[in-house]
Amino acid sequence: MRAFWIQIKDGKSVLEERDTPMPVPAAPQILVKVHAAALNRGEFIASHGLTAASAASPAGIEGAGEVVQLGSAVSGIQTGARVMGRLAGAYAQYALMDAREAIPVPASLSWEEAAATPITFSVVYDMLVEQGRIAAGEWLLVAGVSSGVGVAALQAGKALGAKVIGTSGSPQKLERLKALGLDVTINTRAADFSGAVMQATAGRGADLMVNTIGGTVFAECMRSLAFQGRIAMVGYLDRTTRAEIDLAALHAKRLRLFGVSNKYRDAAARAQTTRGFIRDLLPAFADGRIKPLIDRVFPFDAVPEAKRHMESDLQTGKIVVRVI
């Protein structure tokens, strides 16, 4: 079968198409005929010099498709089912999925929309609900709101009843996101938004802050928080992984900082988040309250071009590859 592999060389991630055998599911896995796969910045972050060199491995980490074979220990899933989820080696005609992380695809979603959903929105569920404890009526601030995670945080936050403020260096992107319910727009790429946040919230500040940008805005994120506010650290668009912390503000305002990553979580922990997502957010996809925002869909042959588009930082929402 056709598949793309990825390798880290000289601080860059390099893609290569290969002819590889069709994978065989282990006992807890399902084999999926891949219809679409989405790009995730974390997989390609090595091209920004943040990870070490590695051997080649199957590329792609999330997608959607049709179940064609079940592992011996799998129950509750039928062949032919439409599923989306974490999909190791998703840039391929067939790929394996842990059955515990399989999410049923609502009839309202296309294959491309389904591929754009599982990891991003599971991360957002972890960020907003499991750790962030966002409540209806609270203020959610998203720095870098036009990124894939940023847009998903906006959509999920609105579905959960939050009021959302978003920052972006592009007025065009902010204008587009107003249609998704963005309450307050702040047009900036700099660490200068806390004043606007305080003004929008009548001096209260944000209850939950999502930082997709990184270290260059971290101090400003803390200045933007309300009493007992929370910061979710989820990305490094600025390629800056270090920042100073105002310990006096952390102490006096009873702030909380947490990271959002699946890097060291095992399948059981990820499956717990998946169950929460299915319970609390999937109904919003089924009834149309949430519809993934797709920036652009590339054909399977153009996976390297899709990667370059992601690295340009020009997108609003998710980038997807149509496989079959």
N, C-alpha and C positions, 0 to 999 in steps of 0.2 A: 504494500500500500504506500501511497505518498504521504510524507510527513516532513515537517521542518524540525531541525535540531538547532540548539543554541549553545554557543561556547564563549567564554570570557577570554579575550586575548588583548593584551596591552591596554587594559582598562576600558575596553569596548566590548559590547555584546555583538556577536557575529552569528547570523542565521545561515543555515545551509539546508537545502532540500535533499532528502534521501529516500531511497526505496527500502522500506523496512517491513519485517513480518508483522502480520496482524497480532495484536496482543491477546493473551488468553487470561480471562478473569480468574483471580484467586478466589478462595471460598467466600470472602465478604464483599466481593466486587461485582460490578456489572460492566458489560461491554456495550459501549454506545457508538452507534453510527452517527458521526458528528455532522450536523447541518450548519452550525455557525459557532465561531469562537470569538471571544473579546480580548482586547489587549489590556494589560495592566502594567502601569509604570514600574512597579516593584520588580517585575521580571527583567526589565531592561535597565534598571538603575545602575548596573555595572558600567554602562557606557558613560556615566558621570563620575566614574572613579571611586565609587563608594563600596565596592565589593572586590574580592580577590579573584585571581584567575581560577578557572575551573575546567574540568573535562567537559566534552560535549554531552548534552542530554536532550531528551525530547522537549520541544518548546510549546508554550501555551499552558495556562493553568485554569481556565474556565471556559465553559461552552454549553451547548444545548444540542440535543439530538434524540434519537430513537433507540430504545433498549433492544439489543439483538441477542444477548446471551446473559444468563445469570450464573453467578458463582454458586457453589454447592450449599453455602450457608445463607443464601439470600431468600427472604420471604417477604411478602407484602408488595412486591413489584412484579409486574407482568411484562413479558416481551412485547414489544410494540408500543410501550408507554412512552409518552413525551416527557423528558426530564431535562433539568438544567442543574448545574452545580460545579463544584471543583472537579476539574477534568485534567488529570495529568497527561501532558502531551496533546493538548487540545488542537494544535495546528496539524491535524492529521485526519485521515478519512475515518479512522476508528480510534477510540481511546477508552481508558478505564476510569471508573468512578467508584469510590467507596459508597456502598449502598446506603450507609447511614447519612450521607451528605446529599443524596438525591432529592431534588425538589420537583414536585409535579408542575408542569408548565400549564398555566391557565389558557383556556381557549382564546382569550383576548390578546395573547402575545404572539407575535411572529417569532420565527426562529432567531432572527437577528436581535429582537428585543429580549428574548429569553436569554440569549448568550450574554447580553449586557447586564444581566441582573444579579446572578448568584453571589459572586465574591464581593462586588462593590456594596450591594445592599446588605449582605451579611456583616461586612465590616461596619457599615453604617448602623445596623441594628445593635451590634456590640457597643459601638461608640455612643449612640443616643440613648439606648434603653438599658442594656445590661450594665454598663459602667457609668454612662452620663446621667441616667435617671431623669431625662427630660420630662417635664410635666406640661400639660395643656396650659397655655397662657404665658409660659416662660419665654425669655428671649434667647434665641440661638444665633450665634455669630459664626459665620463661615468665612475664613480668610482663604481666598482662592476658590470662590464659589463656582467658577466655570469649569473646574477640573471634573473628572469623572466622579470622584468621591464627593466633591463639593456639590455637584448637581444632585446626586443621590441623597446627600444630607439635607439639602433644601426640600426635596420632594417628600422624604420620609418625615422630616420635621413638621412640615405642613399637615401631613396626614395624621400626625400625633397631636396636632393642636398648638404647636409652637408658633411664635412670631419670629421671622427670620431676617437677619441682616447679612448681606454678602458684600465682600470686597473683590474687585477685579481691576486690572489695568486697562480693560477694554470696555468702553461705554456701550459698544454694540452688543457684546456678550451680556452685559447687565440688562440691557433693554430686552433682549430675547428671554432672559430668565424671569422677567416680571410676569410673563404669561404663565409661569409655573408657580406663581404665588409669592415671589420674593418681595417682602414688605418694604425693606429699606436697602438702597443701593449706595455703595461707597466706591467711587472711581479712583483707585489708587493702586500702585505697586509698592509703595513705600510704607515704612513703619510710622504712619501718621494718622491712624484712623480712630484712636481712642476717644478724641474729642467728639467726633461725629457719632460714635456709638453712645456716648453719654448723653448727647443731645437727643438722639432718637429714643432713648429709654428714659427720658425725664430724670437723668442723673443716677439711675439705678445701676446701669451696666448690664452686660450679658450674663445670663445664668450658666450657659454652656458655650464654650468657645471651641470650634474645630479649626485646628491649624494644619492646613495642607501645604503651607509654604515653607516653613522651616525656621532655622535659627535667627534669621535677620529680622523677623517680626515677633519673636517670642516675648520680648520685654513689653512690646506694645499690646500683645494679647493679654498679658497679666494686668496691664493698666486699664484694659477694657472690661474687666470682670466685675460682677456684682459681689456683694457679701455672700460667702459660701459658693462662689462660682467655681466652675470646673473647666479645665483645659484638656482637650483630647489631642494628643500629638499623633498625627497620622501620615505626614508626608514631608518631603524635602524638595519642593519645586525649585528652591533657591540653591540647592546643593550644599547647604550649610547645616551641619549636624551638631553644632555646639552653640550654647547661649548662656548668658548670665541669668541668675534667678534672684529676684528681689525677695530675700528671705523675710524681711520685715512685713512686706505686703502679704506674703504667703501665710505668715503667722497671724497678723492682725485680722485679715479678712477671711480666715479659715478656708483658704483656697485648696483645691485638689487638682493635682496633675496626674494624668495617666496616659499610657501608651496604648495604641491600637494596632496590633500586628498578630498574624497567625504563624510567624516564623518558628516559634518554639512550642506552639500548641499541638497536642496530639489529635488524632482523628476523633476520639471520644469528646474532647473539649469543643472541637469545631462542630461536631454533630449536635451538641447541646445548643449552640448558637443557631444552627440550622433549624432545630425544632422550634425555637423561639421565633425565628423569622417566619416560619410557616404559620405559626399560630397568630402572631400579632401584625405582620405586614403583608403576607401573601394575599389576604382578602382584599386589600387595597389595590393590588394588581388585577385581581379577578374582576372587580367592579369598575375599574377604570380610573380610580382616584390617583393611582401612580402608573405612569407609562414611561419606561426608560427613555431618556433623551439620547439619541444616537447622532454623533457628529458626522460620521462617514462610514460607508460599508465598502470594503475592498474585496476583490475576487481572491480566491485561494492562491493563485500564482503570485499575488502582489503582497504577501506577508512582509517582505523586507521594506517595501514602500510604505506599508501601514506603520511599521516601526519608525521609519523616518518622520512620518507625519506626527506621530506621538511625540517624538523628541523635539519637534519644532515648537511645541507648546501653543499651537494655533487652534487647537480643538476646543469645542464646547460640548461636554458630555463624553460618551463612550465611542471608541473606535472598534469596529467589528469586522471580522473576516468571514465571508460566506464560503463554506467548505463544499457542501453538496446541495 
